[in-house]
Each structure stands twice: as C-alpha cells, then as structure tokens.
Amino acid sequence: MSRSQGAAIAVDGLHLSFDGRTSVLADITLHVAEGEFVSLVGPSGCGKTTLLNLCAGLVPHRGEGSIRVVGGPPSEGHPQVAYMLARDSLLPWRTALDNAAFGLQVRGVSADERRARARAMLAEVGLAGHEEALPKALSHGMRQRTALARTFAMDATLLLMDEPFGALDAQTKLQLEDLLLRLCQQHRHTVLFVTHDLAEAVAVSDRVVVMSSRPGRIVADVPIDLPRPRSIRELQKDPHFHELYTQLWSHLESGWVRHEG
C-alpha cells in the first residue's frame, strides 16, 4: 500500500496560483496519517493557511497535483472535518452552551443530542457551570475554551486548526496547549495545525513541517520524538525539546535564504 493510501490527508505534487502567473504553493507533497498531529510552520504569507483552506474545501484546487482528505476530494462542510480559527468567532447572542453546540446545529444534529454533547465538552475543557454565560461575560481564555469545545463536540476525525492560541497571553496559551494535548490524547483525532510559534509546534506535534517563503515549499519535515503523554511545563526542562526547537529554527532560516537567493 502506498503512503498516500489510508492517510487522513494526502497532498501530492500540489501547485497553486490564484492568477495563473504568481505561484502561491509549489510542489507540495504532504501525507498525514490517521491519528497523527502535524504542525505547519513558516514565514507569514508562505501559504500555511491556504493549504489548510484547500484541505477544508474552502479554496478550490484547480492547479497541478492532487489532494485527498479523509479518503476523497476536499469538500466544504465535510462531516469528518472540523476547522478551528485563530479567533473564537463566538456568536455574541448565544450562550456558551449554544455556541459549543453551533457546529452540530449546522450539521442537523437534534437539539437534545447537540446540547448533551456540547455540555459534556464544556465540562472537559473546564467550563462546567458556565454553560449559560454569554461571550461578553467570559474571559479571552474561556472564550477560546468554548471554541475548543465547539470543535471537539463535532466529533470529526480530522481537525484543521489555524493558530487557535495565537492571540492569547503567554500563561493562557500554555494552559490551552496542555488542554489540547489532553483532548487529542483522549479522542485520538488527526490534526493539521498552523502556528508561528516553534515552541508550541514542538510541544504538541508528532511532526513539524517547515515551509519556505512564498511560493510556499516544504523545506523540512521533522519528527518530534518526545514521549507522550506530555506536559508543557515539564517540556521546558527537557534538553531535547530545546534541541528540536533549534533544529526547526535552522530549517526556517534556510527557507528564507533559499527564497532570497
């Protein structure tokens, strides 16, 4: 069986240009196995989010190469794909419970079932007792926990996450990274995760894929051989964590140099 068969995401020889002249992505080949956590890092504008949007079916693929997601072509609203944005995007007039249930509502899940699943996920992310709070009554971290609950409540096999903790303060960010590690350990999702934070990428990932400046190319695919389960706090004391960080930084710099050269 080829590596692409059975992969949750299989991108092969992908080229993308929006205007037919300027390349956005060039010769992207990326396979993400079921249950794997892969992070994308690279300079701003290199096409990380574009690649995520291609996998979500939000950007049509009309260029060279192929892309398959959960066994078929990408499609908007795929029942086995959930997308978490950088901002929480909570609806201000809906309670935390109703926000956490919103994705399930869009997918036609009955009111009783979606509220039960949303309530259970809010408890898992530490928001039991806050179900009836409106977003304006929640801290930034609590809002992002609600967004996490909404994402995991959908019970999709593939999670696409675009810098979900990028706007948080350092302490809250570390807490939510620990929470994400725990949720992924429990629920065994496949994750494609975009971040600018190399330390975050090392902490949460099985592999980190480094992209160059535009046109985005893959310049490195680094296995993260840190044992699981992981603790964000304990990782800070691990010399190998810092070795991997340094290795990623070196690859990131090489992507700039190749582009400028």
N, C-alpha and C positions, 0 to 999 in steps of 0.2 A: 504494500500500500504506500503511495506517495505521501510526502509530508503534508500536502495540502488536503488530502482526503481525511475526513474526520476532524479537521481543525474547525474551531469556532469562527475564526477569521482566516481567510486565505487570500492574500493580495499577491499577484504575480505580474512583474514587469509593468507596473502601472505608470502611465504618464498622464498628466493633466494640464490643460491650458484652457483658460476661460475665453480667450480672444483668438485662439488659433496661432498666435505668434509668440507670446511670452509663456514660458513653462512655469507652472506652479509646483508641480511634483514631477520628479524624473526617476524612472527606473526603480520604483518602489516594489520590493518583494518582502512581504512580512506575513508570517504564519503564527497564529496564536492558538495554542492547544486548549482544549476544553479544561476548565478549572485553573487556567494559568492567569497570573496577574502580570501584565506587561505595561510599562510606562514609556511614554514618548517624551523626550526632551530635545530641546534645540532652540536656536535664536528666535526671537519674535518675528513672525512673518514667514517662517520656513514651511508652513503648511500642516502643522500638527493638528489643528482644529479642522482644517479642510479634510484631512484624512479621516478624522473621527466622523465628520459630517457625511463623507462618502459611505462609511460603514453603516451609518444610520439611515441612508437613503434620502438625506436632506439635500445632497448635492448629486445631480445625475452624473453617471460615469459615461462619457462619450469619447474618451481618448483610447490610447493603446493599453494593452494589458487586460487583466481580469481581476474581479473582486467577488468573493463569495462570503456570505455571512450566515452562520448557523445553517449551512447546507444549501443555500440558494442565493440568488442575487439580492443585493440590499433593497429594502423597501421601507418607505416611510410608515411608521406605526406598526412595525413588525412585532407580533405578540411576544417574542422571545428576546427582545432588545429593549433596554431601558437607558435613558440618556439623562445624566445629571449635569447641569450647567454650573458655571462659575458663581453665578448669583442664585439665591434661593428661589426666586421667582414665585413666592407665595402670593396667593390671592388675598388682598387685604381684608376683604369682607367675609372670608371663610375662617372658621376656627382651625386650630392645629390639626384636629382630628379630620375635619373635612378637607383640609389641604393635603394631609397624608393619604387620604383616600381618593384624591382627584384623578390620578392616573388610572386607577381601577374603574372609576366612573366613566372616563373617556372610553375605556375598553368594554363597557357594557356589563360590568360585574354588578350583581344585585346590591341594593343598599345595605342589607344586613351583613352580607359577606364582606363587602369592601370596608365597612366600618369596623367589623371584627378584626380584619387583617390589619387595618391601619392602627387600631388601638393596640394590638399586640406589638407592632413595630415601634410605636411611640414608647411603649414600655421598654423595649430592647435598647432604644437609644437614650434612655434615661429621662423621658418626658412624661412618665405616668403622673397623673394629677394636673397636667397642663392641657388636657385634650380640648377644653372649651375656650382656651385663650386665643385671642386674635393676634395676628402677627405683630401689631404695634405694641403689645404687652410682652413680647418675647425679646430676649437679648439676641445679638447677632449670632452668637454660637447656638442658641436654642432654635433660631430660625433655620440654621443650616442642619441641625439635627432633624428638624421636621422634614427638610428636603431629603435627607438621607432616608428617613422612614418612608417617605413617598416613593423613593426609588426602589428600596428593597421590598416594599409591600407589593410591588407589581410582580414579584417572583419570576422575573425574566432570567434566562440562563446567561445572557451577556449584558454586562453593564459598560456603557461608554461614559466616561467621566472627564469633563473638561475643566481642569483647575478648580475642583469643588471647594478647596480650602484656601485659595489664593488671596481672598480679601479679608481673611481673619487675622486677629492678633496672634503673636507667636505662641502664647500659652494655650489659647483655644485651639489653634491649629494642631498642636501636639496632642491634645486630648482627643480631637476628632480623628487624627491619624490612628491613634490607638483603637478607637471605636471601629474605624473602618477595617483594621486588621482583624478585630474580633468577629465582626459581622461576616467578613469574607471567609474566615476560618469555619464559622458555623454553617454558612449557607452554600459554600462551595461554588460561587459564581466564577465565570470568566470575566476578567476586567481588562479593558484598554483605557489607560489613564494618562491624561495630558497634564504635565506640570512644568513649571520653570525652576522648581526647587530641587536641586540634585540630591540634597539630604533626604527630602521626602521620597524621591524616586527610589533611592537605595533602601529606605526603611520599609516600604510597602511592597516592593516588587519581587517577582521571580526573575524577570529580565528587564533591562533598561535599553531601549533603542534610541540611539543618538542620531539626530538629523542635522544636516548642514544648512547654511543659509540658502535662501531661495535661488534657484529652484531646489526644493527640498529633496535631498537624497539621504539614504541611510548610510552613515559612516561607521557605525559600530553597533553591535548587538551584544550586550554584556550580561552574562549570567550573574545573578545575585545569590551567592552560595552561603547566605546566612541562614542558620537553622530557624525553623518555625516550631511552635509559636514564638512571636517576637514581642518585645516590649520596647516602645520608643525610648523610654528613659534609659533602659539598660544598653541599648544600641550605642548611645553616646559614649559609653565606656569601652566599646569594642574596637581594638585597633584595626581589625579587618573592615569594619564599617567605614572608617576614615580612608583606608587604602582604596576601597571601591569608589568612594567619593572622588578621590584624587584621580583615579583612572578615568572616571566619567568626565571630569573637568578637562583632562588632557584630550580626550576624544572630541569634546565640544570645541576646544580651541583649534583642533585640526580641521574641523568643519569650516570654521571661519577662514583659516589660512588657505584651504583649497579653493574656497569661493573667491577670495580676494586675488589669489594667484591666477 
